[in-house]
């Protein structure tokens, strides 16, 4: 999740409102900006104005024979509610129309597209969009619920209906000072977490972010040690369901970049080099080539003596390699280093992108061994990513493209190449690329808000089993890691904070018999 969220609403042109409170009508208020806070102040001010309006009216009309009767509390309440409704309508209009020179809900750039784009970069409120009644405290949330039908490759491609309470994420933050804040992300996935076998739940509860943010200068700021996102790619930073159009997250973020890739961080430095160029740099605990359960780690913080699951393999890519964030149970002493540049181009309005790299000198845990007990040496990991987003100005067209690749220093030492399972082997590299086209279609005002539909198509190619197999396993490619994904569907936004999705995914595999993993899914997603 990126640090900046949504800018406060603003309108360059003044707006004139007529306030008819008490017995005095025709008072006009000229606003240069309208925000949730401004609306609240205005309502309170008008209520006070109404309460004292009779005295002012009597003073203005001294000498007249008839004085206005004071309004009752019920009348004042009705006036306040009417004004509040009027302000909400104006705010909604501002969201739809934007200020001069902008697209709805923000500038018409790939970073701040009105629906499905990255939130604007002006507001440094990291989580939560609205002020809290408790000074300094905010609470935002995002989540998604999925339903539909999927092929099950383990049931010979049989179509099976289902539902997934994908995630509910709470985003509490606290502003300690003007320049220091606490930020966190607490996530409940797949319906929560089961306590008993008959709960019919199989989910998780985890902390994905928790750190102190120190804002020093625009060009240098710090995240304290804590739990933080690895600054690589776009989706790992910005993965709320309103920022992508498919029901599932883009395929490159489901393994090659193990989104959400959160780690025990020793600190992150970030800032803006220029108005069009920003950076992030992070030091964290290394990813681990260990994909088994947490309790399989021995008390000596090594792998078990028997068989154990690989954290990096030719089917899940890096999806199981995230280091644990608790109880000092990391399995090696190595650090990882990540750097990301994100940019816009002043000569190409609407175009934005980023380039990232993640490096660790060793992913192999203490005591790493093959199935026959042979000790395994070290292997480095370098992960690179580049992506572009282009929202064509003054049109509905939007384009996205991404390339990611992982390089292994000594693939012969990876557990997947030494576990007697030849179907999950890993070569020297694994890579993927994707391209997406979408078109934004305004649907007009429906039940009081401005709706937009975004039909889209995305193509993704992955090769998770390239050449260069080494290790004790049989080194014959099975084709299981060569995949193509065709995603087509539509995302409907009743509001920038809410999305309704429907899409079909067709999966092709070079593995014998094919992938048998197609799906037709719908979803409800939100972020506020």
Secondary structure, DSSP 8 states (H G I E B T S, - for coil): --S--------SS-EEEEEEETTEEEEEEEES---HHHHHHHHHHHHHHHHHHHHHHHHHTTT-S-------HHHHHHHHHHHHHHHHHHHHHHHHH-STT-BTTB-SSTTS-TTTS---SS----S-SS--SSTTEEEEEEEEEEEEEEEEGGGTTEEEEEEEEEEEEEEEEEE-SSSEEEEEEEEEETTS--SSGGG----EEEEEEEEEEEEEETTEEEE-SEEEE---SSTTTS--GGG-SSSS--GGGBTTSBSS-EEEEEEEEEEEEETTEEEEEEEEE---S--S-GGGS-TTSS--SS----SSBTTTBTTT-----STT--S---EEEEEEEEEE-TTSTTEEEEEEEEEES----TT-B-TT--B-----EEEEEEEEEEE-TTSSEEEEEEEEEEEETTGGGSGGGGSS-GGG---SEEEEEEEEEEEEEEEEEETTEEEEEEEEEEEEEEESS-S---SSS-----STTEEEEEEEEEEEEEETTEEEEEEEEEEEESSTT-----EEEEEEEEE-
